[in-house]
Amino acid sequence: PAEKFGRKKTLVAIGLLYLFSAIGSALAPEWYSFMFFRFIGGIGVGASSVVGPMYISEIAPASKRGKLVGMFQFNIVLGILIAYFSNYLIGEAGENSWRWMLGVEAFPAILFVISLRFIPNSPRWLIKNGRTDEAREVLVKIEESDIDKEIQEIEHSYAVEDISGGKDSFFSKKYATPITLAVLFAMFNQLSGINAIIYYAPRIFEMSGLGKSASLLSSVGIGSVNLLATLTALFLIDKYGRKGLMYVGSVGVIIFLGLVGYSFLFESTSAVLVPFYLFGFIAFFAISQGAVIWVFISEIFPNRVRSKGQSLGSFTHWIFAAVIAQSFPGVAAKIGAGSIFIFFSIMMVLQFLFVWKIMPETKGKSLEEIQKEFDIS
C-alpha cells in the first residue's frame, strides 16, 4: 500500500486501524472479538514501523535525517512512558480497568489521523509517479538547499535502477548487502531482550524480590530512562554517526545485561540494584539500537525498493520480538532469569562484532549517495 497509494494515505489507514483497535478492544464482549481487535492493532503497529521511518527519511534533509527519523523512536518511548504511567493510574479503577487501559488509545489515534491532513506526500514517491511539480513544492516546504540538484539525483537513482534491471527480484544478489544489514540489525535489536524487558518489567522486578507496587513504579522508571536516553540520542546521532552510537551502546548493554544475569544467577546483590542495572541497560540501548534501527534501515535501501526493505527489516524485528516475548516467561521458569540475561549479553557481543566489521556509516549522506556506495547497479 505504501508503494501503490503513497506514504501519506497509508499512514491515514494505520491511524484508523489504531482507532478501531482501541474502541473494539475496550468494548469486546468476549475473548475472540478481543483478540481480533488486538490483531488489528498489531497490523497498525507493524505497518507504522515500516511507513513511519520510511516517510520521514524521504522528506528529511541529509544533515538532519538521523535526528528526524530518530523522532519516530522518541515518540515510541514517549508513548511507552505515558502508557506505563496511565496504567499505573488506571490500575486501581476496578475489575474493568483493563478496558480503560486499552480504550484510552482512541484519543491519540484520533489526534494522529487529524494531524495527517497537514503533512505533504513524500517527494521521492511523487517523483517516482511522475508528479515532479508536486515534489518540488514539497522540497520547497522542507527547505531543501538545492532543489534542482535533489530532483536530478532522485530521478537519476530511479533511472539507474531501470537501466540496470529495476524489475529484478527484491531477493536477488543485487540487493544482498542492504538485505543482510537490515536483517542482522533488526535481529540483534531483539536479541538484546529489549521487548522482553519492556513487556515483562513488573514481573522481572518481582522476580528480583521487589513487591508488586514497587515493581509497577519501577516500570515507570524504565519508561523515564528510555525517554531521556532517546532524547539524548537525537542530539548525538547526526554528530557522532550511527556507527559511533552503536559502539558505545553495544559495550554498555553487554556490561549491564551481564550484571543482571550475574545477580540472578548468584543472588549476589539486593533487589534494589537489579532495577538500576536494567535502567543502565535501557539507557545504553536507547542511545544506540533504539535510536539507530529505524534510521539505519530506512537509509540503506534504494528508492525503488525502500518500502520492501523497510518491510523486511520491520518483519524481522517483530518476528524476533514475538518469539522472545512469547518464550521469555516459560524459559525463565525452566532455566532461570539469570541464564537468559547472560544469553542476551553474549548476543550483544556478537552485535559489537557486527558493528565493527560489517556496519557502514551513513551519517550526512543523501539517500542517493548511500545507494551509490553500495554499488546497486
Residue pairs with C-beta under 8 A, 6 or more apart in sequence:
1 9
1 10
1 13
2 10
2 50
2 51
2 54
2 307
3 125
3 307
3 308
6 121
6 122
6 125
7 51
7 54
7 55
7 58
7 121
7 122
7 125
8 55
8 116
8 119
8 120
8 121
8 122
10 47
10 51
11 48
11 51
11 52
11 55
11 116
11 119
12 113
12 116
13 47
14 44
14 47
14 48
14 51
15 44
15 109
15 112
15 113
15 116
16 109
16 113
17 40
17 41
17 43
17 44
17 47
18 41
18 44
18 105
18 108
18 109
18 112
19 106
19 109
19 110
19 113
20 37
20 40
21 37
21 38
21 40
21 41
21 44
21 105
22 41
22 102
22 103
22 104
22 105
22 106
22 109
23 37
23 103
23 106
24 33
24 36
24 37
24 40
25 34
25 37
25 38
25 41
25 99
25 102
25 103
26 99
26 100
26 102
26 103
26 106
27 99
27 103
28 34
28 37
41 105
46 314
46 315
46 318
49 294
49 314
49 317
49 318
50 307
50 310
50 311
50 314
51 307
51 310
52 72
52 294
53 69
53 72
53 294
53 295
53 297
53 298
53 310
54 122
54 298
54 306
54 307
54 310
55 122
56 65
56 68
56 69
56 71
56 72
56 298
57 65
57 69
57 295
57 298
57 299
57 306
57 367
58 122
58 123
58 124
58 125
58 306
58 367
59 120
59 122
59 123
59 138
59 142
60 68
60 69
60 142
61 142
61 143
61 144
61 145
62 364
62 365
62 366
62 367
62 369
63 238
63 364
64 238
65 238
65 295
65 299
66 237
66 238
66 242
66 295
66 363
67 234
67 235
67 237
67 238
69 294
69 295
69 298
70 230
70 233
70 234
70 237
70 291
70 292
70 294
70 295
71 234
72 294
73 230
73 233
73 290
73 291
73 293
73 294
74 227
74 230
74 231
74 234
74 291
77 223
77 226
77 227
77 230
77 286
77 290
78 227
79 108
80 198
80 223
80 226
80 227
81 220
81 223
81 224
81 226
81 227
82 223
83 101
83 223
84 219
84 220
84 222
84 223
85 220
85 223
86 101
86 104
87 101
87 216
88 216
88 217
88 219
88 220
90 97
90 100
90 101
90 104
91 97
91 101
91 216
93 100
120 137
120 138
120 141
120 142
121 134
121 138
122 138
123 135
123 136
123 138
123 139
123 142
123 150
123 154
124 135
124 154
124 303
124 306
124 367
126 132
126 134
126 135
126 138
127 135
127 151
127 154
127 155
127 158
128 158
128 303
128 304
132 151
132 155
135 151
135 154
136 147
136 151
139 147
139 150
139 151
140 147
144 150
150 366
153 366
153 368
154 303
154 368
156 368
157 302
157 303
157 304
157 367
157 368
157 371
158 166
158 303
158 304
160 377
161 302
161 303
161 304
161 376
164 174
164 376
164 377
165 174
166 304
168 174
168 175
170 179
170 305
170 308
170 309
170 312
171 179
174 376
175 301
175 302
175 305
175 309
175 376
177 374
177 376
178 300
178 301
178 302
178 309
178 374
178 376
179 309
179 312
180 358
181 296
181 300
181 358
181 359
181 360
182 297
182 300
182 301
182 309
182 312
182 313
182 316
183 312
183 313
183 316
184 354
184 358
185 293
185 296
185 297
185 313
185 354
185 359
186 293
186 297
186 313
186 314
186 316
186 317
186 320
187 316
187 320
188 289
188 347
188 348
188 350
188 351
188 354
189 289
189 293
189 317
189 320
190 317
190 320
190 321
190 324
191 320
191 324
191 344
191 347
191 348
191 351
192 253
192 257
192 285
192 289
192 344
192 347
192 348
192 351
193 257
193 324
193 328
193 340
193 341
193 344
194 285
194 289
194 290
195 321
195 324
195 325
196 324
196 325
196 328
196 340
197 204
197 222
197 278
197 281
197 282
198 222
199 325
199 328
200 325
200 328
200 329
201 215
201 218
201 219
201 222
201 278
202 212
202 215
202 216
202 218
202 219
203 215
203 329
204 274
204 278
204 337
205 214
205 215
205 218
205 219
205 271
205 274
205 275
206 212
206 215
207 264
207 332
207 337
208 263
208 264
208 271
208 274
208 275
209 270
209 271
209 274
210 218
210 271
210 274
210 275
218 275
221 275
221 279
222 278
222 279
222 282
225 279
225 282
225 283
225 286
226 282
226 283
226 286
226 290
228 283
229 282
229 283
229 284
229 285
229 286
229 287
229 290
230 286
230 287
230 290
230 291
232 286
232 287
233 245
233 286
233 287
233 288
233 290
233 291
233 292
234 291
236 244
236 245
236 287
237 245
237 291
237 292
237 295
237 363
238 363
238 364
240 363
241 361
241 362
241 363
242 292
242 295
242 296
242 359
242 361
242 362
242 363
243 355
243 359
243 360
243 361
243 363
245 287
245 288
245 291
245 292
246 288
246 289
246 292
246 351
246 355
246 359
247 352
247 355
247 356
248 284
248 287
248 288
249 284
249 285
249 287
249 288
249 289
250 288
250 348
250 351
250 352
250 355
251 284
251 352
252 280
252 281
252 283
252 284
252 285
252 288
253 281
253 284
253 285
253 288
253 289
253 345
253 348
254 345
254 348
254 349
254 352
255 280
256 277
256 278
256 280
256 281
256 284
257 281
257 341
257 342
257 344
257 345
257 348
258 341
258 342
258 345
259 277
259 280
260 274
260 277
260 278
260 281
260 338
260 341
261 337
261 338
261 339
261 340
261 341
261 342
261 344
261 345
262 268
262 338
262 342
263 269
263 273
263 274
263 277
263 338
264 274
264 336
264 337
264 338
264 341
265 336
265 338
265 339
265 342
266 338
289 351
293 313
293 317
295 362
296 359
296 362
297 309
297 310
297 313
297 314
298 306
298 310
299 362
299 365
299 367
299 370
300 309
300 360
300 362
300 370
300 374
301 308
301 309
301 310
302 371
302 374
302 376
303 367
303 368
303 371
306 367
328 340
331 340
332 340
360 373
362 370
365 373
